[in-house]
Amino acid sequence: MRNFSRIMVLAAAASVGLSATALGTIDSHGEPESIVIFAEEFNGDALDRDAWNVRGPSLWVNNELQAYIDSPETVRLLPEGSVEGADGGVLELRALARPDGFETPSGRMAHFVSGRINTRDNFDFTYGRAEARIRMPDLEGIWPAFWMLGNGQWPDTGEIDAMEYVGEPDWVGVALHGPGYSGETPIVNKYFFPEGEDVTSWHVYAVEWTADSIEFFVDERLIYRVTRPMVENYGEWRFDTPKFLILNLAIGGAYPAKTNGIEEPYYGLPEHTADYIAENGAAIHVDWVRVTQPAP
């Protein structure tokens, strides 16, 4: 495991011109309340492979329609000024159609390809605040997410879903998964945006994780609080071990299908979205990802 030291993160942040607030928070006496232990601003020419892994087509879960591929077609950085409203450079995860099919190593033929990245074996953390600034399109049946997993067998080491979106632009979902509360987890909530807002604008999705609770935020609004006793009604609390970060753009699959009821022409994906992806592709944009912990 390569850990990002405080010095490394602060030096990297300073080199790209982060503000003081981006480096953590201070109290009324000027003392630090939190420190940044991971900061990814996506300002380089290419994805930092010392921090991020790009998943390939051997991964297939939840009856999703896409194959993940490690390609600039599906995972790329866009320069400062190219995406309206971004603070600097941007990560783009992009889905594309493959009308003739993309054959995965298992022999599955996927009609779409897309991008998924994670920090496994490069960075993980136990307790703190993880947040990302993200913009997504109004496309029914896509399934992007910002989330965290433990390093062991799922769901035994826990899953924290900071943001999931299935193509209804007025809401996003959050959830926890663990032994006894995985899959159709009861530890789940929807956040409906105020009138005039939706996922197509930039929003900061965040999780505050402590030894006894996990709180979910959208743009600093607390939208859901989960406590250890709430979880222990269903199973063991498995949120006391390190978690790594994941960003992905899935297409169709179980969660969209259970929301929209669509099975044809694709599971969870309506024809109009499939046609749009075939003509234009579908992309989510990530402005930055940061993890902070209380100052010692």
C-alpha positions in Angstrom: 0.0 0.0 0.0 1.5 3.4 -1.0 0.2 6.0 1.4 -0.1 9.6 0.5 1.7 11.5 3.2 0.6 14.9 4.4 3.7 16.5 3.0 3.3 15.0 -0.5 -0.4 16.0 -0.7 0.3 19.6 0.5 3.2 20.0 -1.9 1.1 18.7 -4.8 -1.8 20.9 -3.9 0.4 24.0 -3.6 1.9 23.2 -7.0 -1.5 23.5 -8.7 -2.6 26.6 -6.8 -5.1 25.2 -4.4 -6.7 27.7 -2.0 -6.2 27.5 1.8 -9.8 26.1 2.2 -9.0 23.3 -0.3 -6.0 22.3 1.9 -8.2 21.8 5.0 -10.1 23.9 7.5 -9.0 26.2 10.3 -10.7 27.3 13.5 -11.4 30.8 14.8 -7.9 30.9 16.3 -6.2 30.0 13.1 -5.4 26.4 14.1 -6.1 23.6 11.7 -9.3 21.6 12.2 -8.6 19.2 9.3 -5.8 18.3 7.0 -5.9 16.9 3.4 -4.6 13.4 3.1 -5.6 13.0 -0.6 -6.2 15.6 -3.2 -6.8 14.9 -6.9 -7.5 18.0 -9.0 -7.1 16.3 -12.5 -4.9 19.1 -13.8 -2.3 16.9 -15.5 -1.9 15.7 -19.0 -2.9 12.2 -18.0 -4.5 10.3 -15.2 -2.0 9.8 -12.3 -1.4 6.0 -12.3 0.4 6.2 -9.0 -2.9 7.1 -7.5 -5.5 5.6 -9.8 -6.1 2.2 -11.3 -8.3 1.8 -14.5 -10.4 -1.3 -14.5 -10.7 -3.5 -17.5 -13.3 -5.8 -19.1 -12.8 -8.8 -16.8 -15.0 -6.9 -14.2 -18.8 -7.5 -14.6 -21.4 -7.0 -11.9 -25.1 -6.2 -11.4 -26.0 -7.2 -14.9 -24.6 -4.0 -16.3 -24.5 -3.5 -20.0 -21.0 -2.1 -20.5 -17.5 -3.5 -20.5 -15.0 -1.3 -18.7 -11.9 -0.6 -20.8 -8.6 1.1 -20.2 -8.6 3.6 -23.0 -8.5 7.4 -23.6 -11.9 6.9 -25.3 -13.5 6.1 -21.9 -11.1 7.6 -19.3 -9.4 11.0 -20.0 -8.5 14.3 -18.6 -9.8 17.5 -20.1 -7.7 20.7 -19.8 -8.6 23.8 -17.8 -11.2 25.9 -19.6 -12.7 23.1 -21.6 -15.6 22.3 -19.3 -17.8 25.2 -18.2 -18.0 25.7 -14.4 -15.0 23.6 -13.5 -12.3 24.9 -11.2 -9.5 23.5 -13.5 -8.8 20.3 -15.3 -11.5 17.6 -15.3 -11.7 13.8 -15.3 -14.1 12.6 -18.0 -15.6 9.1 -17.8 -17.3 8.3 -21.1 -19.6 5.6 -22.3 -19.6 4.7 -26.0 -21.7 2.2 -28.0 -20.2 -0.8 -29.7 -22.9 -1.8 -32.2 -21.0 -4.9 -33.3 -20.3 -5.9 -29.7 -17.2 -5.9 -27.5 -16.1 -9.3 -26.4 -14.9 -9.6 -22.9 -12.4 -12.2 -21.6 -15.3 -14.3 -20.4 -16.9 -14.3 -23.8 -19.7 -11.8 -22.9 -20.6 -9.5 -25.8 -21.1 -6.0 -24.4 -22.9 -3.3 -26.5 -21.3 -0.5 -24.6 -17.8 0.4 -23.2 -17.1 2.8 -20.4 -14.7 3.9 -17.7 -14.1 3.0 -14.0 -11.2 4.0 -11.8 -10.2 3.3 -8.2 -7.4 3.9 -5.7 -7.0 0.3 -4.4 -3.5 -0.5 -3.2 -2.5 3.1 -3.8 -4.6 5.0 -1.3 -7.1 4.1 1.4 -8.2 5.7 4.7 -10.2 5.0 7.8 -12.4 7.8 9.0 -12.6 11.3 7.6 -14.4 13.2 4.9 -14.3 12.1 1.3 -15.8 14.5 -1.3 -16.0 15.0 -5.1 -17.3 17.7 -7.3 -19.3 16.1 -10.1 -21.6 17.0 -13.0 -23.8 14.4 -14.8 -26.1 14.3 -17.8 -29.9 13.9 -18.0 -29.9 10.4 -19.4 -32.3 7.7 -18.2 -30.7 4.4 -17.4 -27.0 5.5 -16.9 -25.6 4.6 -13.5 -22.6 6.7 -12.4 -21.3 6.5 -8.8 -18.8 7.8 -6.3 -18.2 5.3 -3.6 -15.8 3.4 -1.3 -15.0 -0.3 -0.7 -13.0 -2.2 1.9 -10.0 -4.3 0.8 -11.5 -7.7 1.6 -14.4 -9.8 0.4 -17.6 -8.0 -0.4 -19.7 -7.2 1.5 -17.8 -8.3 4.6 -15.5 -5.2 4.7 -18.3 -2.7 3.9 -19.3 -0.4 1.1 -20.1 3.3 1.3 -22.0 4.8 -1.6 -21.5 8.6 -1.5 -23.5 9.1 -4.7 -25.4 7.0 -7.1 -27.5 8.2 -10.0 -29.7 6.2 -12.3 -30.9 8.8 -14.8 -33.8 10.6 -13.0 -32.1 14.0 -12.7 -34.0 15.4 -9.7 -32.5 12.9 -7.2 -29.4 10.9 -6.2 -29.1 8.0 -3.9 -26.7 7.1 -1.0 -26.3 3.8 0.8 -24.3 1.4 3.0 -23.7 -2.3 2.3 -22.3 -4.9 4.6 -23.1 -8.4 5.9 -26.8 -8.7 6.4 -27.6 -5.5 4.6 -26.1 -5.8 1.1 -27.7 -5.7 -2.3 -31.3 -4.6 -1.4 -29.9 -2.8 1.6 -32.3 -1.1 4.0 -29.5 1.5 4.8 -30.4 3.7 1.8 -31.8 7.2 1.1 -32.8 9.4 -1.8 -32.0 13.1 -1.9 -34.3 15.2 -4.1 -32.8 18.5 -5.2 -34.5 21.8 -4.5 -36.6 23.2 -7.4 -34.4 24.6 -10.1 -31.5 22.2 -9.3 -30.6 18.8 -10.7 -27.6 16.6 -11.4 -26.7 18.5 -14.6 -25.2 21.3 -12.5 -22.0 20.9 -10.5 -22.5 19.5 -7.0 -20.2 18.4 -4.2 -21.1 14.9 -2.9 -19.5 14.1 0.4 -19.3 11.5 3.2 -18.3 12.3 6.8 -17.2 8.9 8.4 -16.4 8.4 12.1 -16.1 5.3 14.3 -19.9 5.4 15.1 -21.7 7.2 12.3 -21.6 8.0 8.6 -23.2 11.2 7.3 -23.9 12.1 3.7 -23.9 15.6 2.2 -24.8 17.3 -1.0 -23.3 20.9 -1.3 -22.9 20.9 2.5 -26.5 19.9 3.1 -26.8 17.0 5.5 -29.1 14.5 3.6 -28.7 11.3 5.7 -27.1 10.1 8.9 -26.4 6.4 9.7 -25.4 5.4 13.2 -23.8 2.2 14.4 -27.0 1.1 16.2 -29.0 1.6 13.0 -26.6 -0.8 11.1 -26.5 -3.3 13.9 -30.2 -3.9 13.6 -29.3 -5.8 10.4 -25.7 -7.0 10.8 -22.2 -6.1 11.9 -20.8 -2.6 11.6 -18.0 -3.1 9.1 -16.9 0.5 8.8 -13.8 0.3 11.0 -11.4 -0.8 8.3 -9.7 1.1 5.4 -11.7 2.0 2.3 -10.5 2.9 -1.1 -12.1 5.3 -3.6 -14.1 4.4 -6.8 -15.5 6.5 -9.6 -17.4 4.8 -12.4 -20.0 5.2 -15.2 -22.1 2.1 -15.6 -24.8 1.6 -18.3 -28.1 -0.1 -17.4 -28.1 -2.9 -14.9 -29.9 -3.8 -11.7 -30.4 -0.4 -10.0 -31.7 1.5 -13.1 -33.9 -1.5 -14.1 -35.5 -1.6 -10.6 -36.1 2.1 -10.9 -37.4 2.4 -14.4 -38.8 -1.1 -15.0 -37.2 -1.3 -18.5 -36.1 -4.7 -19.8 -36.1 -4.1 -23.6 -34.2 -3.3 -25.7 -31.6 -3.4 -22.9 -31.9 -4.2 -19.2 -32.4 -0.9 -17.4 -31.7 1.3 -20.5 -34.4 2.8 -22.7 -34.0 2.9 -26.4 -33.8 6.7 -26.5 -30.8 6.7 -24.2 -29.1 3.9 -26.2 -29.7 5.9 -29.4 -28.2 9.0 -27.7 -25.1 7.1 -26.6 -24.7 5.6 -30.1 -24.7 9.1 -31.6 -23.0 11.2 -28.9 -21.6 9.1 -26.2 -22.4 9.8 -22.5 -20.0 11.4 -20.0 -19.7 12.4 -16.4 -17.2 15.1 -15.3 -15.3 15.1 -12.1 -13.7 18.4 -11.1 -11.8 17.1 -8.1 -11.7 14.5 -5.3 -10.4 15.2 -1.8 -10.1 13.3 1.5 -9.6 15.1 4.8 -9.1 14.0 8.4 -9.2 15.9 11.7 -6.0 17.6 12.5 -3.9 15.8 15.2 
